[in-house]
Structures are given as C-alpha cells and as structure tokens.
Amino acid sequence: MEHLEKNIVIKEKNPIEKVYRTNFQMAFYFLAFMFLVVYSLSNLSNILAPVAISILIWFLINSLANTIKKIPFFDSNFGHKISIPISVLIIFASIFIIGNFIASSLVELSNVIVQFDSKFNIIVDKLSTITGLDIPRNIENFLEQFSVANLLNNVLGAFSSILSNSIQIILYVLFLLIDQTFFNSKLNALFKNYETRMKAKEVLHKISKTISTYISITTIISLFTGFLTYLVCEYFSLEGAILWGFIAFLFNFIPTIGSIIAVLFPVLFSIIQFDSITDVLILLSVLATVQFIVGNILYPKLMGTKLNISQFVVIFSLVIWGAMWGTVGMFLSVPLMMIILIILSQFENTKAIAILISSDGKI
C-alpha cells in the first residue's frame, strides 16, 4: 500500500516537472532567438533599413493602386493594369518633391545651426537673468557640452543616407512590383491548404491596409501641424518660420518625442531673437497647444482604433529601433511594430504577445 502511494506521488510530480522544464526551455529559446534577431538587425542596419523602407513604399503603392481601381474610369481591366504605374508615379513624385525640399533646406538649416551653437551661451545667460537664479557651474557645463547641432545633424544624416540610397531603394521597389505578379503562384505553392493560403493573403492585405492608413493619416496630420507651426512662427515674426514648420512636419512622424522636439527648437531660437520673456512664453504656449490638440484630439479621432498599439510599446519600440537603426529606425518604429502585431495576432502560440502589445487587448 505504501509502495503504491509512493508511485502515485511520483506520477503526480512528473507532469509538473515536465511542464516546468518545457516552459523553461521555451523561454530560453525565445530569449536566445530575440537576442540573435536584435543583434542581426543592429549589425545589418545599412542593409536592412533600405529594404524596410522599400517594403513600406511597396505597400503604399499597392494601397494607392487599390484606391485608384475604385474610381469609375479605372474599374476596367485597362484601369487595373495602369493603376500600378500611376501609383508609382504619384508616390515617387511625392518623395522627390519632399526630398528636394529637404535638400533645399539644408543650407538654411546649417546656417541656423551655426547661429544656435555660437549663441548657446547667450541662452544660458538669458535664462539666468530671466529666472534671477545663478545656474550652477556643473549644469552650465552640461548645457555647453550639449549640442543641438549634433541632434539635427543626425536627423539630416539619416535623410542624407536615405537620399544616397535612393537608387537602391527604387530598384528594390521596382523588383518587388515585378515579383508581385508571381505572388499568387508562390502562395499557392507555399500553402497547399486553401484555408491557410487565404489566411496568408488576409494577413498581407491587413498589413498593407493598416500601414497605408497609418502613413496617409500621419502625413496629413503632420502637414497640418507643420502649416500651423509655420503660421504661429510667422505671426510672432520668428526667423526661419518655414524651416520650423517643416521641422514640425518632419518630427511628427516620430511618436511623442517628435512633438516635443518640434516645439523645443523654435522656442529655443525665440530666446535668442526675442527680448521679452513674455513673447517666448506665449510662443511656447501656442505651439504646445497646437501639438496637444492635433496629437491628442484630432489624430486619435482620425486614426480611431486602427493604431491598436500600447503607448508604452510605442515608446519602447521607438527606443529599441532608434538604438538599432538610428533616426531611420525612429521613423519606422511604429509601422514595423504594426506589422509585428498583425503577424503575431494570426498564430495561437504568439497571440498572447500580440494582446500585450495592443492597446486594448482586442486583436
């Protein structure tokens, strides 16, 4: 009898030990896999970043083509055939116009950067005079060592890198467009099961639709924010109003941090230009109000539930992708996390991770 009880105890313990051992192994393999992924992404950023940009542009082209097909004139077979070339022309023309504007702004921006670094001590002195406090020497040394020029140059360096890789990106996009004519054949060969094949197509369609919606709405909101920033700076007669509007447009593609930077730069320069602290504070209040209304009221209303990502995950991904791919990674962080969320939500084994990444748990 005692012998049977011992056997029962042993049999009861074995499943628990097995589950514990299995869970530990899964956690170890998952962490090892994630380490390899992060390590590879960090060391192959020069190769993978242009590929990621190309895939995003490819998604945009197909999304725009699908929209064009809904237009009455283009709902025919001929319209379907020319929808892709028209989308390519529109997307690349838009990219060319934006790139040309960035290039033309480099000279003005470099002049402004030189002004800022040469007058940074003036800002420190003015802040001391305005507050009536003596800024401690160690804080002053920190401010003197801090260079906004380096931050702006990193951003410009990222866009210069994109422009220098523009031929490579264009080739990637064109080859993706050529290969997509064979995607159905590849999916049919890859997924023999009809349900699995349709699920794969549904995932690709959902990724394309979500990314195009995010980028189109974010672009519209960024343009609106940039225009309002320009009007505010022009009203206050702040030098470089067009430049500050463009920087607001640009940095609004970076979640949270971009809005802070878009307000910080013109306000810092207003300290140099304006003699009255009241004007500086009013400018700060107006620009912050613009960013708050657009970012917290207008943007969520237009985006709705389409950006179903936790705000903590957005900031965390911003840091991670920024550390791996620099400024380019910051701009791509949200679209990449959206792709990851959609893919993880399609499989039972990874659905729990997708729920944690989402904002409301509904996937």
Short mmCIF file of the C-alpha atoms (twelve columns), coordinates in Angstrom:
data_MODEL
# 
_entry.id   MODEL 
# 
loop_
_atom_site.group_PDB 
_atom_site.id 
_atom_site.type_symbol 
_atom_site.label_atom_id 
_atom_site.label_alt_id 
_atom_site.label_comp_id 
_atom_site.label_asym_id 
_atom_site.label_seq_id 
_atom_site.Cartn_x 
_atom_site.Cartn_y 
_atom_site.Cartn_z 
_atom_site.pdbx_PDB_model_num 
ATOM 1   C CA . MET A 1   0.000   0.000  0.000   1 
ATOM 2   C CA . GLU A 2   2.779   2.412  0.903   1 
ATOM 3   C CA . HIS A 3   4.586   1.399  -2.280  1 
ATOM 4   C CA . LEU A 4   1.531   2.327  -4.376  1 
ATOM 5   C CA . GLU A 5   1.241   5.725  -2.654  1 
ATOM 6   C CA . LYS A 6   4.880   6.458  -3.459  1 
ATOM 7   C CA . ASN A 7   4.280   5.593  -7.111  1 
ATOM 8   C CA . ILE A 8   1.234   7.841  -7.174  1 
ATOM 9   C CA . VAL A 9   3.279   10.714 -5.749  1 
ATOM 10  C CA . ILE A 10  5.998   10.165 -8.321  1 
ATOM 11  C CA . LYS A 11  3.456   10.080 -11.134 1 
ATOM 12  C CA . GLU A 12  1.877   13.287 -9.867  1 
ATOM 13  C CA . LYS A 13  5.231   15.089 -9.745  1 
ATOM 14  C CA . ASN A 14  6.480   14.077 -13.168 1 
ATOM 15  C CA . PRO A 15  3.932   16.118 -15.233 1 
ATOM 16  C CA . ILE A 16  4.696   19.229 -13.173 1 
ATOM 17  C CA . GLU A 17  8.425   18.808 -13.648 1 
ATOM 18  C CA . LYS A 18  7.876   18.191 -17.351 1 
ATOM 19  C CA . VAL A 19  5.782   21.349 -17.758 1 
ATOM 20  C CA . TYR A 20  8.335   23.384 -15.785 1 
ATOM 21  C CA . ARG A 21  11.175  22.025 -17.883 1 
ATOM 22  C CA . THR A 22  9.273   22.691 -21.123 1 
ATOM 23  C CA . ASN A 23  8.380   26.271 -20.147 1 
ATOM 24  C CA . PHE A 24  11.977  26.981 -19.154 1 
ATOM 25  C CA . GLN A 25  13.237  25.634 -22.458 1 
ATOM 26  C CA . MET A 26  10.714  27.712 -24.420 1 
ATOM 27  C CA . ALA A 27  11.676  30.860 -22.525 1 
ATOM 28  C CA . PHE A 28  15.371  30.177 -23.088 1 
ATOM 29  C CA . TYR A 29  14.919  29.534 -26.818 1 
ATOM 30  C CA . PHE A 30  12.724  32.624 -27.160 1 
ATOM 31  C CA . LEU A 31  15.270  34.882 -25.426 1 
ATOM 32  C CA . ALA A 32  18.117  33.391 -27.453 1 
ATOM 33  C CA . PHE A 33  16.150  33.906 -30.654 1 
ATOM 34  C CA . MET A 34  15.316  37.526 -29.753 1 
ATOM 35  C CA . PHE A 35  18.976  38.199 -28.931 1 
ATOM 36  C CA . LEU A 36  20.031  36.880 -32.336 1 
ATOM 37  C CA . VAL A 37  17.331  38.957 -34.065 1 
ATOM 38  C CA . VAL A 38  18.291  42.199 -32.279 1 
ATOM 39  C CA . TYR A 39  21.997  41.537 -32.837 1 
ATOM 40  C CA . SER A 40  21.448  40.843 -36.544 1 
ATOM 41  C CA . LEU A 41  19.197  43.883 -37.021 1 
ATOM 42  C CA . SER A 42  21.740  46.141 -35.308 1 
ATOM 43  C CA . ASN A 43  24.729  44.926 -37.301 1 
ATOM 44  C CA . LEU A 44  22.901  44.765 -40.636 1 
ATOM 45  C CA . SER A 45  21.179  48.157 -40.364 1 
ATOM 46  C CA . ASN A 46  22.863  49.510 -43.514 1 
ATOM 47  C CA . ILE A 47  21.425  46.605 -45.493 1 
ATOM 48  C CA . LEU A 48  18.057  46.090 -43.795 1 
ATOM 49  C CA . ALA A 49  16.953  49.739 -43.358 1 
ATOM 50  C CA . PRO A 50  16.723  50.394 -47.156 1 
ATOM 51  C CA . VAL A 51  14.877  47.076 -47.524 1 
ATOM 52  C CA . ALA A 52  12.354  48.079 -44.826 1 
ATOM 53  C CA . ILE A 53  11.823  51.482 -46.487 1 
ATOM 54  C CA . SER A 54  11.353  49.768 -49.855 1 
ATOM 55  C CA . ILE A 55  8.742   47.373 -48.457 1 
ATOM 56  C CA . LEU A 56  6.816   50.282 -46.890 1 
ATOM 57  C CA . ILE A 57  6.843   52.167 -50.194 1 
ATOM 58  C CA . TRP A 58  5.739   48.990 -51.970 1 
ATOM 59  C CA . PHE A 59  2.799   48.648 -49.555 1 
ATOM 60  C CA . LEU A 60  1.868   52.298 -50.166 1 
ATOM 61  C CA . ILE A 61  1.968   51.855 -53.948 1 
ATOM 62  C CA . ASN A 62  -0.333  48.825 -53.816 1 
ATOM 63  C CA . SER A 63  -2.701  50.538 -51.391 1 
ATOM 64  C CA . LEU A 64  -2.910  53.610 -53.636 1 
ATOM 65  C CA . ALA A 65  -3.429  51.345 -56.664 1 
ATOM 66  C CA . ASN A 66  -6.343  49.613 -54.918 1 
ATOM 67  C CA . THR A 67  -7.860  53.023 -54.196 1 
ATOM 68  C CA . ILE A 68  -7.426  54.091 -57.831 1 
ATOM 69  C CA . LYS A 69  -9.175  50.924 -59.006 1 
ATOM 70  C CA . LYS A 70  -12.321 52.043 -57.200 1 
ATOM 71  C CA . ILE A 71  -12.554 55.167 -59.377 1 
ATOM 72  C CA . PRO A 72  -15.225 54.615 -62.089 1 
ATOM 73  C CA . PHE A 73  -12.860 55.175 -65.025 1 
ATOM 74  C CA . PHE A 74  -10.273 52.723 -63.635 1 
ATOM 75  C CA . ASP A 75  -12.649 49.857 -62.727 1 
ATOM 76  C CA . SER A 76  -11.993 48.156 -66.061 1 
ATOM 77  C CA . ASN A 77  -9.228  45.699 -66.975 1 
ATOM 78  C CA . PHE A 78  -7.233  48.502 -68.580 1 
ATOM 79  C CA . GLY A 79  -7.674  50.664 -65.488 1 
ATOM 80  C CA . HIS A 80  -6.419  47.834 -63.282 1 
ATOM 81  C CA . LYS A 81  -3.320  47.470 -65.452 1 
ATOM 82  C CA . ILE A 82  -2.364  51.146 -65.332 1 
ATOM 83  C CA . SER A 83  -3.230  51.644 -61.640 1 
ATOM 84  C CA . ILE A 84  0.205   50.405 -60.504 1 
ATOM 85  C CA . PRO A 85  2.219   52.658 -62.895 1 
ATOM 86  C CA . ILE A 86  0.095   55.659 -61.891 1 
ATOM 87  C CA . SER A 87  0.631   54.853 -58.207 1 
ATOM 88  C CA . VAL A 88  4.383   54.538 -58.794 1 
ATOM 89  C CA . LEU A 89  4.482   57.951 -60.469 1 
ATOM 90  C CA . ILE A 90  2.441   59.599 -57.698 1 
ATOM 91  C CA . ILE A 91  4.429   58.051 -54.817 1 
ATOM 92  C CA . PHE A 92  7.859   58.697 -56.309 1 
ATOM 93  C CA . ALA A 93  6.882   62.219 -57.404 1 
ATOM 94  C CA . SER A 94  5.798   62.963 -53.823 1 
ATOM 95  C CA . ILE A 95  9.035   61.507 -52.444 1 
ATOM 96  C CA . PHE A 96  11.045  63.542 -54.969 1 
ATOM 97  C CA . ILE A 97  9.272   66.780 -54.005 1 
ATOM 98  C CA . ILE A 98  9.831   66.149 -50.277 1 
ATOM 99  C CA . GLY A 99  13.466  65.139 -50.887 1 
ATOM 100 C CA . ASN A 100 14.034  68.243 -52.986 1 
ATOM 101 C CA . PHE A 101 12.592  70.410 -50.233 1 
ATOM 102 C CA . ILE A 102 14.864  68.734 -47.671 1 
ATOM 103 C CA . ALA A 103 17.895  69.320 -49.887 1 
ATOM 104 C CA . SER A 104 16.988  72.977 -50.439 1 
ATOM 105 C CA . SER A 105 16.523  73.450 -46.689 1 
ATOM 106 C CA . LEU A 106 19.938  72.065 -45.773 1 
ATOM 107 C CA . VAL A 107 21.721  75.382 -46.399 1 
ATOM 108 C CA . GLU A 108 19.243  77.393 -44.346 1 
ATOM 109 C CA . LEU A 109 19.270  74.798 -41.596 1 
ATOM 110 C CA . SER A 110 23.064  74.698 -41.437 1 
ATOM 111 C CA . ASN A 111 23.142  78.494 -41.037 1 
ATOM 112 C CA . VAL A 112 20.603  78.275 -38.235 1 
ATOM 113 C CA . ILE A 113 22.603  75.524 -36.535 1 
ATOM 114 C CA . VAL A 114 25.749  77.683 -36.629 1 
ATOM 115 C CA . GLN A 115 23.783  80.546 -35.070 1 
ATOM 116 C CA . PHE A 116 22.485  78.316 -32.341 1 
ATOM 117 C CA . ASP A 117 25.837  76.856 -31.326 1 
ATOM 118 C CA . SER A 118 27.515  80.273 -31.438 1 
ATOM 119 C CA . LYS A 119 24.813  81.827 -29.255 1 
ATOM 120 C CA . PHE A 120 24.186  78.971 -26.840 1 
ATOM 121 C CA . ASN A 121 25.963  80.840 -24.055 1 
ATOM 122 C CA . ILE A 122 23.590  83.756 -24.662 1 
ATOM 123 C CA . ILE A 123 20.660  81.435 -23.941 1 
ATOM 124 C CA . VAL A 124 22.255  80.348 -20.663 1 
ATOM 125 C CA . ASP A 125 22.882  83.963 -19.644 1 
ATOM 126 C CA . LYS A 126 19.335  84.987 -20.579 1 
ATOM 127 C CA . LEU A 127 17.855  82.104 -18.624 1 
ATOM 128 C CA . SER A 128 19.937  83.158 -15.601 1 
ATOM 129 C CA . THR A 129 18.751  86.760 -15.963 1 
ATOM 130 C CA . ILE A 130 15.108  85.799 -16.513 1 
ATOM 131 C CA . THR A 131 14.897  83.399 -13.584 1 
ATOM 132 C CA . GLY A 132 17.071  85.534 -11.323 1 
ATOM 133 C CA . LEU A 133 18.998  82.424 -10.359 1 
ATOM 134 C CA . ASP A 134 22.644  81.583 -10.760 1 
ATOM 135 C CA . ILE A 135 22.848  78.457 -12.823 1 
ATOM 136 C CA . PRO A 136 25.257  76.039 -11.121 1 
ATOM 137 C CA . ARG A 137 28.549  75.608 -12.881 1 
ATOM 138 C CA . ASN A 138 28.083  71.894 -13.492 1 
ATOM 139 C CA . ILE A 139 24.659  72.468 -15.132 1 
ATOM 140 C CA . GLU A 140 26.134  75.239 -17.260 1 
ATOM 141 C CA . ASN A 141 28.945  72.910 -18.355 1 
ATOM 142 C CA . PHE A 142 26.366  70.300 -19.244 1 
ATOM 143 C CA . LEU A 143 24.424  72.804 -21.332 1 
ATOM 144 C CA . GLU A 144 27.600  73.956 -23.042 1 
ATOM 145 C CA . GLN A 145 28.516  70.379 -23.922 1 
ATOM 146 C CA . PHE A 146 25.020  69.653 -25.206 1 
ATOM 147 C CA . SER A 147 24.881  70.371 -28.915 1 
ATOM 148 C CA . VAL A 148 21.552  70.655 -30.674 1 
ATOM 149 C CA . ALA A 149 23.591  70.731 -33.865 1 
ATOM 150 C CA . ASN A 150 24.551  67.105 -33.301 1 
ATOM 151 C CA . LEU A 151 20.906  66.088 -32.937 1 
ATOM 152 C CA . LEU A 152 19.817  67.939 -36.052 1 
ATOM 153 C CA . ASN A 153 22.829  66.680 -37.964 1 
ATOM 154 C CA . ASN A 154 21.906  63.109 -37.012 1 
ATOM 155 C CA . VAL A 155 18.433  63.630 -38.434 1 
ATOM 156 C CA . LEU A 156 19.803  65.234 -41.578 1 
ATOM 157 C CA . GLY A 157 22.383  62.460 -41.807 1 
ATOM 158 C CA . ALA A 158 19.589  59.903 -41.733 1 
ATOM 159 C CA . PHE A 159 17.767  61.630 -44.591 1 
ATOM 160 C CA . SER A 160 21.016  62.093 -46.467 1 
ATOM 161 C CA . SER A 161 21.578  58.349 -46.082 1 
ATOM 162 C CA . ILE A 162 18.115  57.666 -47.480 1 
ATOM 163 C CA . LEU A 163 18.751  60.014 -50.400 1 
ATOM 164 C CA . SER A 164 22.139  58.421 -51.069 1 
ATOM 165 C CA . ASN A 165 20.444  55.009 -51.101 1 
ATOM 166 C CA . SER A 166 17.564  56.274 -53.234 1 
ATOM 167 C CA . ILE A 167 18.689  54.354 -56.339 1 
ATOM 168 C CA . GLN A 168 18.973  51.182 -54.289 1 
ATOM 169 C CA . ILE A 169 15.525  51.742 -52.738 1 
ATOM 170 C CA . ILE A 170 13.949  52.448 -56.139 1 
ATOM 171 C CA . LEU A 171 15.427  49.229 -57.540 1 
ATOM 172 C CA . TYR A 172 14.134  47.247 -54.567 1 
ATOM 173 C CA . VAL A 173 10.646  48.673 -55.058 1 
ATOM 174 C CA . LEU A 174 10.642  48.012 -58.806 1 
ATOM 175 C CA . PHE A 175 11.756  44.398 -58.331 1 
ATOM 176 C CA . LEU A 176 9.094   43.914 -55.646 1 
ATOM 177 C CA . LEU A 177 6.484   45.209 -58.092 1 
ATOM 178 C CA . ILE A 178 7.765   42.840 -60.782 1 
ATOM 179 C CA . ASP A 179 7.803   39.883 -58.386 1 
ATOM 180 C CA . GLN A 180 4.329   40.558 -57.046 1 
ATOM 181 C CA . THR A 181 2.812   39.277 -60.307 1 
ATOM 182 C CA . PHE A 182 4.038   35.843 -59.198 1 
ATOM 183 C CA . PHE A 183 2.969   36.180 -55.549 1 
ATOM 184 C CA . ASN A 184 -0.278  34.258 -56.035 1 
ATOM 185 C CA . SER A 185 1.582   31.389 -57.681 1 
ATOM 186 C CA . LYS A 186 4.153   31.387 -54.868 1 
ATOM 187 C CA . LEU A 187 1.438   31.465 -52.182 1 
ATOM 188 C CA . ASN A 188 -0.421  28.616 -53.902 1 
ATOM 189 C CA . ALA A 189 2.775   26.571 -53.991 1 
ATOM 190 C CA . LEU A 190 3.784   27.547 -50.455 1 
ATOM 191 C CA . PHE A 191 0.395   26.925 -48.814 1 
ATOM 192 C CA . LYS A 192 -1.286  23.830 -50.188 1 
ATOM 193 C CA . ASN A 193 -4.187  24.120 -47.790 1 
ATOM 194 C CA . TYR A 194 -6.864  26.556 -49.044 1 
ATOM 195 C CA . GLU A 195 -7.713  27.965 -45.603 1 
ATOM 196 C CA . THR A 196 -4.049  28.556 -44.760 1 
ATOM 197 C CA . ARG A 197 -3.478  30.215 -48.121 1 
ATOM 198 C CA . MET A 198 -6.458  32.533 -47.689 1 
ATOM 199 C CA . LYS A 199 -5.295  33.394 -44.166 1 
ATOM 200 C CA . ALA A 200 -1.832  34.339 -45.501 1 
ATOM 201 C CA . LYS A 201 -3.431  36.574 -48.146 1 
ATOM 202 C CA . GLU A 202 -5.653  38.135 -45.494 1 
ATOM 203 C CA . VAL A 203 -2.617  38.927 -43.325 1 
ATOM 204 C CA . LEU A 204 -0.797  40.594 -46.247 1 
ATOM 205 C CA . HIS A 205 -3.906  42.605 -47.114 1 
ATOM 206 C CA . LYS A 206 -4.359  43.683 -43.492 1 
ATOM 207 C CA . ILE A 207 -0.713  44.764 -43.214 1 
ATOM 208 C CA . SER A 208 -0.975  46.767 -46.442 1 
ATOM 209 C CA . LYS A 209 -4.209  48.464 -45.413 1 
ATOM 210 C CA . THR A 210 -3.049  49.270 -41.866 1 
ATOM 211 C CA . ILE A 211 0.309   50.700 -42.945 1 
ATOM 212 C CA . SER A 212 -1.170  52.786 -45.745 1 
ATOM 213 C CA . THR A 213 -3.841  54.142 -43.379 1 
ATOM 214 C CA . TYR A 214 -1.264  54.999 -40.738 1 
ATOM 215 C CA . ILE A 215 1.128   56.702 -43.153 1 
ATOM 216 C CA . SER A 216 -1.592  58.628 -45.034 1 
ATOM 217 C CA . ILE A 217 -3.286  59.913 -41.854 1 
ATOM 218 C CA . THR A 218 0.062   60.691 -40.185 1 
ATOM 219 C CA . THR A 219 1.212   62.576 -43.295 1 
ATOM 220 C CA . ILE A 220 -1.982  64.660 -43.388 1 
ATOM 221 C CA . ILE A 221 -1.757  65.403 -39.655 1 
ATOM 222 C CA . SER A 222 1.954   66.257 -39.943 1 
ATOM 223 C CA . LEU A 223 1.292   68.611 -42.859 1 
ATOM 224 C CA . PHE A 224 -1.470  70.308 -40.874 1 
ATOM 225 C CA . THR A 225 0.780   70.605 -37.789 1 
ATOM 226 C CA . GLY A 226 3.665   71.935 -39.873 1 
ATOM 227 C CA . PHE A 227 1.416   74.528 -41.521 1 
ATOM 228 C CA . LEU A 228 0.030   75.700 -38.164 1 
ATOM 229 C CA . THR A 229 3.563   75.879 -36.738 1 
ATOM 230 C CA . TYR A 230 4.620   77.996 -39.714 1 
ATOM 231 C CA . LEU A 231 1.650   80.354 -39.224 1 
ATOM 232 C CA . VAL A 232 2.379   80.743 -35.492 1 
ATOM 233 C CA . CYS A 233 6.098   81.408 -36.054 1 
ATOM 234 C CA . GLU A 234 5.290   83.834 -38.882 1 
ATOM 235 C CA . TYR A 235 2.788   85.669 -36.664 1 
ATOM 236 C CA . PHE A 236 5.458   86.090 -33.968 1 
ATOM 237 C CA . SER A 237 7.960   87.165 -36.669 1 
ATOM 238 C CA . LEU A 238 10.304  84.340 -35.693 1 
ATOM 239 C CA . GLU A 239 13.125  83.907 -38.194 1 
ATOM 240 C CA . GLY A 240 13.029  80.711 -40.256 1 
ATOM 241 C CA . ALA A 241 9.257   80.217 -39.915 1 
ATOM 242 C CA . ILE A 242 9.157   77.939 -42.982 1 
ATOM 243 C CA . LEU A 243 12.000  75.896 -41.545 1 
ATOM 244 C CA . TRP A 244 10.256  75.442 -38.182 1 
ATOM 245 C CA . GLY A 245 7.067   74.406 -39.958 1 
ATOM 246 C CA . PHE A 246 8.992   71.837 -41.980 1 
ATOM 247 C CA . ILE A 247 10.744  70.503 -38.871 1 
ATOM 248 C CA . ALA A 248 7.336   70.172 -37.149 1 
ATOM 249 C CA . PHE A 249 6.052   68.240 -40.192 1 
ATOM 250 C CA . LEU A 250 9.113   66.001 -40.179 1 
ATOM 251 C CA . PHE A 251 9.338   65.249 -36.470 1 
ATOM 252 C CA . ASN A 252 5.625   64.491 -36.132 1 
ATOM 253 C CA . PHE A 253 6.386   61.127 -37.733 1 
ATOM 254 C CA . ILE A 254 8.304   60.279 -34.540 1 
ATOM 255 C CA . PRO A 255 5.773   59.494 -31.791 1 
ATOM 256 C CA . THR A 256 5.706   61.677 -28.659 1 
ATOM 257 C CA . ILE A 257 9.366   62.736 -28.735 1 
ATOM 258 C CA . GLY A 258 8.932   64.328 -32.172 1 
ATOM 259 C CA . SER A 259 6.232   66.694 -30.892 1 
ATOM 260 C CA . ILE A 260 8.449   67.804 -28.012 1 
ATOM 261 C CA . ILE A 261 11.376  68.491 -30.358 1 
ATOM 262 C CA . ALA A 262 9.085   70.338 -32.810 1 
ATOM 263 C CA . VAL A 263 8.143   72.752 -30.011 1 
ATOM 264 C CA . LEU A 264 11.561  72.930 -28.357 1 
ATOM 265 C CA . PHE A 265 13.616  74.106 -31.347 1 
ATOM 266 C CA . PRO A 266 11.654  77.251 -32.318 1 
ATOM 267 C CA . VAL A 267 11.219  78.202 -28.647 1 
ATOM 268 C CA . LEU A 268 14.978  77.965 -28.030 1 
ATOM 269 C CA . PHE A 269 15.641  80.162 -31.046 1 
ATOM 270 C CA . SER A 270 12.989  82.634 -29.884 1 
ATOM 271 C CA . ILE A 271 15.036  83.109 -26.695 1 
ATOM 272 C CA . ILE A 272 17.883  84.330 -28.900 1 
ATOM 273 C CA . GLN A 273 15.708  86.588 -31.054 1 
ATOM 274 C CA . PHE A 274 13.119  87.961 -28.593 1 
ATOM 275 C CA . ASP A 275 13.980  90.421 -25.847 1 
ATOM 276 C CA . SER A 276 10.797  89.787 -23.869 1 
ATOM 277 C CA . ILE A 277 10.319  86.535 -21.954 1 
ATOM 278 C CA . THR A 278 6.567   87.080 -22.289 1 
ATOM 279 C CA . ASP A 279 6.759   86.599 -26.060 1 
ATOM 280 C CA . VAL A 280 8.781   83.430 -25.561 1 
ATOM 281 C CA . LEU A 281 6.256   82.006 -23.086 1 
ATOM 282 C CA . ILE A 282 3.312   82.904 -25.327 1 
ATOM 283 C CA . LEU A 283 5.021   81.246 -28.313 1 
ATOM 284 C CA . LEU A 284 5.714   78.170 -26.181 1 
ATOM 285 C CA . SER A 285 2.079   78.035 -25.035 1 
ATOM 286 C CA . VAL A 286 0.646   78.384 -28.533 1 
ATOM 287 C CA . LEU A 287 2.961   75.798 -30.111 1 
ATOM 288 C CA . ALA A 288 2.362   73.353 -27.238 1 
ATOM 289 C CA . THR A 289 -1.402  73.879 -27.597 1 
ATOM 290 C CA . VAL A 290 -1.205  73.138 -31.332 1 
ATOM 291 C CA . GLN A 291 0.715   69.923 -30.679 1 
ATOM 292 C CA . PHE A 292 -1.661  68.905 -27.880 1 
ATOM 293 C CA . ILE A 293 -4.848  69.474 -29.875 1 
ATOM 294 C CA . VAL A 294 -3.534  67.801 -33.012 1 
ATOM 295 C CA . GLY A 295 -1.795  64.913 -31.222 1 
ATOM 296 C CA . ASN A 296 -4.368  64.144 -28.522 1 
ATOM 297 C CA . ILE A 297 -7.695  65.125 -30.104 1 
ATOM 298 C CA . LEU A 298 -7.540  65.308 -33.896 1 
ATOM 299 C CA . TYR A 299 -5.092  62.458 -34.566 1 
ATOM 300 C CA . PRO A 300 -6.823  59.826 -32.355 1 
ATOM 301 C CA . LYS A 301 -10.190 60.803 -33.861 1 
ATOM 302 C CA . LEU A 302 -8.946  60.251 -37.424 1 
ATOM 303 C CA . MET A 303 -6.899  57.166 -36.610 1 
ATOM 304 C CA . GLY A 304 -9.558  55.604 -34.391 1 
ATOM 305 C CA . THR A 305 -8.765  52.018 -33.431 1 
ATOM 306 C CA . LYS A 306 -6.539  51.436 -36.435 1 
ATOM 307 C CA . LEU A 307 -3.385  52.074 -34.392 1 
ATOM 308 C CA . ASN A 308 -4.073  49.439 -31.759 1 
ATOM 309 C CA . ILE A 309 -0.670  49.593 -30.044 1 
ATOM 310 C CA . SER A 310 0.064   50.319 -26.395 1 
ATOM 311 C CA . GLN A 311 1.645   53.724 -25.829 1 
ATOM 312 C CA . PHE A 312 4.315   52.109 -23.678 1 
ATOM 313 C CA . VAL A 313 5.141   49.727 -26.535 1 
ATOM 314 C CA . VAL A 314 5.292   52.703 -28.941 1 
ATOM 315 C CA . ILE A 315 7.870   54.485 -26.756 1 
ATOM 316 C CA . PHE A 316 9.765   51.260 -26.071 1 
ATOM 317 C CA . SER A 317 9.896   50.380 -29.791 1 
ATOM 318 C CA . LEU A 318 10.992  53.935 -30.538 1 
ATOM 319 C CA . VAL A 319 13.975  53.454 -28.221 1 
ATOM 320 C CA . ILE A 320 14.786  49.949 -29.490 1 
ATOM 321 C CA . TRP A 321 14.550  50.718 -33.217 1 
ATOM 322 C CA . GLY A 322 16.313  54.036 -32.663 1 
ATOM 323 C CA . ALA A 323 19.179  52.216 -30.932 1 
ATOM 324 C CA . MET A 324 19.402  49.659 -33.750 1 
ATOM 325 C CA . TRP A 325 18.840  51.813 -36.839 1 
ATOM 326 C CA . GLY A 326 19.319  55.356 -35.584 1 
ATOM 327 C CA . THR A 327 16.969  58.115 -36.718 1 
ATOM 328 C CA . VAL A 328 15.636  55.984 -39.591 1 
ATOM 329 C CA . GLY A 329 14.589  53.390 -37.017 1 
ATOM 330 C CA . MET A 330 12.658  56.053 -35.087 1 
ATOM 331 C CA . PHE A 331 10.644  56.965 -38.169 1 
ATOM 332 C CA . LEU A 332 9.996   53.302 -38.997 1 
ATOM 333 C CA . SER A 333 9.319   52.134 -35.425 1 
ATOM 334 C CA . VAL A 334 5.512   52.394 -35.479 1 
ATOM 335 C CA . PRO A 335 4.962   50.803 -38.939 1 
ATOM 336 C CA . LEU A 336 7.325   47.964 -38.021 1 
ATOM 337 C CA . MET A 337 5.535   47.355 -34.703 1 
ATOM 338 C CA . MET A 338 2.197   47.347 -36.538 1 
ATOM 339 C CA . ILE A 339 3.487   44.645 -38.884 1 
ATOM 340 C CA . ILE A 340 4.788   42.621 -35.926 1 
ATOM 341 C CA . LEU A 341 1.447   42.989 -34.101 1 
ATOM 342 C CA . ILE A 342 -0.581  41.829 -37.111 1 
ATOM 343 C CA . ILE A 343 1.669   38.811 -37.717 1 
ATOM 344 C CA . LEU A 344 1.744   37.769 -34.044 1 
ATOM 345 C CA . SER A 345 -2.054  38.016 -33.799 1 
ATOM 346 C CA . GLN A 346 -2.515  35.377 -36.518 1 
ATOM 347 C CA . PHE A 347 -0.985  32.463 -34.585 1 
ATOM 348 C CA . GLU A 348 -2.267  30.867 -31.393 1 
ATOM 349 C CA . ASN A 349 1.235   30.461 -29.931 1 
ATOM 350 C CA . THR A 350 2.024   34.179 -30.283 1 
ATOM 351 C CA . LYS A 351 -1.456  35.676 -29.797 1 
ATOM 352 C CA . ALA A 352 -0.707  36.334 -26.107 1 
ATOM 353 C CA . ILE A 353 2.245   38.547 -27.084 1 
ATOM 354 C CA . ALA A 354 0.027   40.414 -29.575 1 
ATOM 355 C CA . ILE A 355 -2.529  41.043 -26.833 1 
ATOM 356 C CA . LEU A 356 0.189   42.501 -24.584 1 
ATOM 357 C CA . ILE A 357 1.435   44.737 -27.402 1 
ATOM 358 C CA . SER A 358 -2.064  46.007 -28.258 1 
ATOM 359 C CA . SER A 359 -3.627  48.980 -26.513 1 
ATOM 360 C CA . ASP A 360 -6.962  47.430 -25.525 1 
ATOM 361 C CA . GLY A 361 -6.328  43.686 -25.810 1 
ATOM 362 C CA . LYS A 362 -8.702  43.374 -28.773 1 
ATOM 363 C CA . ILE A 363 -6.904  41.885 -31.785 1 
# 
